[in-house]
Every structure is written in C-alpha cells, then in structure tokens.
Amino acid sequence: MAKVAFIGLGVMGFPMAGHLKTKGGHDVTVYNRTPAKAAAWAEKFSGKSAPTPAEAAAGADFVFVCVGNDEDLRSVTLSENGALHGMKPGSVLIDNTTASAEVARELYAAAKEKAVDFIDAPVSGGQAGAENGVLTVMCGGDEAVFERARPVIDAYARMVGLMGPAGSGQLTKMVNQICIAGLVQGLAEALHFGKRAGLDIEKVVEVISKGAAGSWQMENRHKTMNAGKYDFGFAVDWMRKDLGIVLTEARRNGAKLPVTAVVDQFYGDVQAMGGNRWDTSSLLARLEK
C-alpha cells in the first residue's frame, strides 16, 4: 500500500481516484477546486481531502493529477500552493491530463529540481473506461520510475505502456486523437449515406462491423448516432482542445494533418449548433442539420 494524492476530480479523476482507494488499496487524499466534490469523494470512498494541492501531496509517495489543460496543470503543480511544493524527495508526480508535450517536459524538469520524479500519463477510454477501471495509459518518462509507478497505475488501467522519454505519453495521446477524429467522421458519413440510401442501418452495421470497416466507434456508437443521441462520453469541447494541441504540435514538427484539421473545423460547426457538451459522435448531427 502506498500513500497517494489525487488532484482533479472531474468525470475521469473522480472514479480513477476511487479505484486507487478500493482496487489498489492505497491511502488516498484528494484535492479539487470545488471543495464539495472533494468532500463527496472522501465520503463515498472513506478517504481524505485537503484544502490545497500542496497539502494533499504532502508525504505522498505518488501524486496523480487529472485536470483540464496546460494552464490548469501548471496551476495545481507549480503555483505557490501547487503539488510540487508539498512533495517529498523521491516521490513521483503522475499526470493523467491530456496536455501538450511541452508542458510535460517542463514539469519533468521542474520535478527534477526538487528531487521528484515525473511521468506524463494521459489516458484513453473515456468516462466509461474510468468508471470501470479499464483505461489505456500512455506514459512518458524514465524507465525505472515507470516501473515503480506502473503497479499503482494498474488500479485504473487495462493497458499501461512506456512510450519513451518525458512528453512521449502526450505525443502518443495525440496519435490516438488523430485516429479517433478520422474514424468518427468516416462513421458519421457512412451512417448518413446509408440512411439517405434507404438502408436498414442496423442490418448494415451487423454485417460490415465483422469486416475491415469494424471499429470500437462503430460497435459502441452506431446505435446512439442512428438515434440522434449524443450524451455518451467525451465532449466536443474537450475534443477540440485535444485537436488544438495536436495541430500545434504538427506545426512544430512539420507533420501534415489535412483530415484532422478539417475534422477540427467540423467540430467547430457542432459547437456553433450548441453541441459543446455533446459527445464526439455528434459529427453526424452536423451532416443531418
């Protein structure tokens, strides 16, 4: 059993911290910007909460962070009351936020200055994956530190992999989001075409899902998309944030991402329709407008 802190109790962090307590058996203290949410977590999981990230991190062996973006991440780690100011030498800061590779490298360096280790560890699997403890975790950092952290991360993960040095986890998450953006747009167009052609979508998907066109998105989203329901997971606002990170990195490294850039604009159209909190499969709503 380790002493663990978890900072950020959104739709992902709340259940992830819970798995660290119940499945991992760790001593967990949480922090959240909204104290009521931290109190609710502590009551539900018989854990503890703290008033600042630094106090949550004090004495912890592992400190997890899962917040919204780069600036949120800097705020809860590097500010006066940030986690790094409460962490003890030899402890490990593990960041589950989907953020830039740049901020991951920045935190790696800042942690080293305090004799603390750092792993960037963005996740994939959505809210359902977090709630069921079956997330895919893409890590960047030093191998020895990863091997220390992996048994703790396993509490909320189905797959955990070290992708390379600091920042590599975030870069891998970018690859993941590029794949998803193209897949969802392709599925949206396919369903739209099938409906216009007068086909029975359920019969079509039953057949093609068993062939080369099959995907997780098809298996898990085609029914809700066909029904025009878009309240099942990762929100459009967050996807646009992620694709913004991807496109910024692509400009830096020279990668050509024409499809990703267009799909990002399509998600902008969904936002203009009022679909900010719809899930990412709502690209179909744009075609059917």
Secondary structure, DSSP 8 states (H G I E B T S, - for coil): --EEEEE--STTHHHHHHHHHHTS--EEEEE-SSHHHHHHHHHHHT-EE-SSHHHHHTT-SEEEE--SSHHHHHHHHHSTTSGGGT--TT-EEEE-S---HHHHHHHHHHHHHTT-EEEE--EESHHHHHHHT-EEEEEES-HHHHHHHHHHHGGGEEEEEEEESTTHHHHHHHHHHHHHHHHHHHHHHHHHHHHHTT--HHHHHHHHTTTTT--HHHHHHHHHHHTT---SSSBHHHHHHHHHHHHHHHHHHT---HHHHHHHHHHHHHHHTT-TTSBGGGHHHHHH-
